[in-house]
Amino acid sequence: MKPKTTPPTKTRKSKAASARTMGGNPGLPAKRVSDSQLRLSLPMNPDMANAVGNIHGGIIMKLVDEAGGFAAMKHARNVTVTVAMDSMTFLSPIKIGSLVSFQASVNWVGRTSIEVGIRVEAENVLTGQVTHTNSAYLVYVALDQYGQPTPVPPLLIETEQELRRWHEGAERQAHRLKRAKAK
Ligand SMILES: CC(C)(COP(=O)(O)OP(=O)(O)OC[C@H]1O[C@@H](n2cnc3c(N)ncnc32)[C@H](O)[C@@H]1OP(=O)(O)O)[C@@H](O)C(=O)NCCC(=O)NCCS
């Protein structure tokens, strides 16, 4: 009788050829992307809106920064400050009463800096319709007890998607530093 073989399990995110640790301080234990991923969801109330019932862009930017900052702190397990925020485009208005979620995920880490990507979605809870309203990339720097930049753990890259995001993050960071140097 032929021995039974188990077919390979298909996973939604394809696994990278092998997990690898990238960036950060090799002396610190590497962290998975999933270790610091988070979703912050909250209702949009009238005090957050303008006269026609659209939520102020500044409120969304603050919450984006907050979600990204907590993901960065979860990765670093240290205080972090925002050093850069890429330009943000508001793709569609967010109305009072929407439930807005901010999904934050670490894309790339340098020596002391961390790039976090944040995806913003607004849900109309009466219809279930979910609209992608923004995406943003922010960079945070981990600080020690003296307020000085301090090394962060390496990132453990486990999937092809994480690897793609890593390379895109590295490229964006190179552009940011080039722009900052040119000023
Ligand atoms: C963040 C801060 C501590 C960095 O100080 P610094 O003297 O530039 O320190 P460094 O030169 O060592 O840079 C630290 C890291 O920030 C990165 N960085 C500096 N300027 C950057 C920029 N414009 N964009 C992206 N990253 C930047 C560096 O590349 C470095 O990363 P690395 O260690 O991974 O290579 C300092 O700029 C600061 O305190 N800024 C104010 C932060 C703040 O208050 N934010 C709240 C919103 S106002």
PDBQT file of the ligand as one rigid body, heavy atoms in Angstrom, charges set to zero:
ROOT
HETATM    1  C1  LIG A 201      14.481  62.292  16.815  1.00  0.00    +0.000 C 
HETATM    2  C2  LIG A 201      15.752  62.967  17.308  1.00  0.00    +0.000 C 
HETATM    3  C3  LIG A 201      16.051  62.489  18.725  1.00  0.00    +0.000 C 
HETATM    4  C4  LIG A 201      16.889  62.526  16.370  1.00  0.00    +0.000 C 
HETATM    5  O1  LIG A 201      18.018  63.227  16.750  1.00  0.00    +0.000 OA
HETATM    6  P1  LIG A 201      19.325  63.259  15.831  1.00  0.00    +0.000 P 
HETATM    7  O2  LIG A 201      20.308  64.149  16.444  1.00  0.00    +0.000 OA
HETATM    8  O3  LIG A 201      18.931  63.468  14.395  1.00  0.00    +0.000 OA
HETATM    9  O4  LIG A 201      19.846  61.787  16.027  1.00  0.00    +0.000 OA
HETATM   10  P2  LIG A 201      20.608  60.882  14.994  1.00  0.00    +0.000 P 
HETATM   11  O5  LIG A 201      21.358  61.682  13.984  1.00  0.00    +0.000 OA
HETATM   12  O6  LIG A 201      21.374  59.886  15.828  1.00  0.00    +0.000 OA
HETATM   13  O7  LIG A 201      19.441  60.131  14.233  1.00  0.00    +0.000 OA
HETATM   14  C5  LIG A 201      18.657  59.175  14.887  1.00  0.00    +0.000 C 
HETATM   15  C6  LIG A 201      17.901  58.390  13.858  1.00  0.00    +0.000 C 
HETATM   16  O8  LIG A 201      16.930  59.232  13.260  1.00  0.00    +0.000 OA
HETATM   17  C7  LIG A 201      17.009  59.115  11.852  1.00  0.00    +0.000 C 
HETATM   18  N1  LIG A 201      16.610  60.388  11.258  1.00  0.00    +0.000 N 
HETATM   19  C8  LIG A 201      17.128  61.598  11.517  1.00  0.00    +0.000 A 
HETATM   20  N2  LIG A 201      16.501  62.523  10.747  1.00  0.00    +0.000 NA
HETATM   21  C9  LIG A 201      15.596  61.870  10.019  1.00  0.00    +0.000 A 
HETATM   22  C10 LIG A 201      14.643  62.281   9.030  1.00  0.00    +0.000 A 
HETATM   23  N3  LIG A 201      14.500  63.552   8.647  1.00  0.00    +0.000 N 
HETATM   24  N4  LIG A 201      13.849  61.350   8.486  1.00  0.00    +0.000 NA
HETATM   25  C11 LIG A 201      13.965  60.049   8.845  1.00  0.00    +0.000 A 
HETATM   26  N5  LIG A 201      14.837  59.604   9.788  1.00  0.00    +0.000 NA
HETATM   27  C12 LIG A 201      15.640  60.502  10.346  1.00  0.00    +0.000 A 
HETATM   28  C13 LIG A 201      18.476  58.823  11.579  1.00  0.00    +0.000 C 
HETATM   29  O9  LIG A 201      18.647  58.226  10.312  1.00  0.00    +0.000 OA
HETATM   30  C14 LIG A 201      18.786  57.880  12.711  1.00  0.00    +0.000 C 
HETATM   31  O10 LIG A 201      18.323  56.576  12.380  1.00  0.00    +0.000 OA
HETATM   32  P3  LIG A 201      19.275  55.263  12.534  1.00  0.00    +0.000 P 
HETATM   33  O11 LIG A 201      19.892  55.295  13.899  1.00  0.00    +0.000 OA
HETATM   34  O12 LIG A 201      18.314  54.124  12.394  1.00  0.00    +0.000 OA
HETATM   35  O13 LIG A 201      20.283  55.310  11.441  1.00  0.00    +0.000 OA
HETATM   36  C15 LIG A 201      15.637  64.528  17.304  1.00  0.00    +0.000 C 
HETATM   37  O14 LIG A 201      15.602  64.964  15.952  1.00  0.00    +0.000 OA
HETATM   38  C16 LIG A 201      14.402  65.007  18.019  1.00  0.00    +0.000 C 
HETATM   39  O15 LIG A 201      14.349  65.016  19.253  1.00  0.00    +0.000 OA
HETATM   40  N6  LIG A 201      13.371  65.433  17.280  1.00  0.00    +0.000 N 
HETATM   41  C17 LIG A 201      12.090  65.860  17.841  1.00  0.00    +0.000 C 
HETATM   42  C18 LIG A 201      11.181  64.661  18.017  1.00  0.00    +0.000 C 
HETATM   43  C19 LIG A 201       9.830  65.066  18.516  1.00  0.00    +0.000 C 
HETATM   44  O16 LIG A 201       9.702  65.801  19.454  1.00  0.00    +0.000 OA
HETATM   45  N7  LIG A 201       8.789  64.575  17.858  1.00  0.00    +0.000 N 
HETATM   46  C20 LIG A 201       7.444  64.862  18.218  1.00  0.00    +0.000 C 
HETATM   47  C21 LIG A 201       6.754  65.611  17.150  1.00  0.00    +0.000 C 
HETATM   48  S1  LIG A 201       7.244  67.305  17.053  1.00  0.00    +0.000 SA
ENDROOT
TORSDOF 0
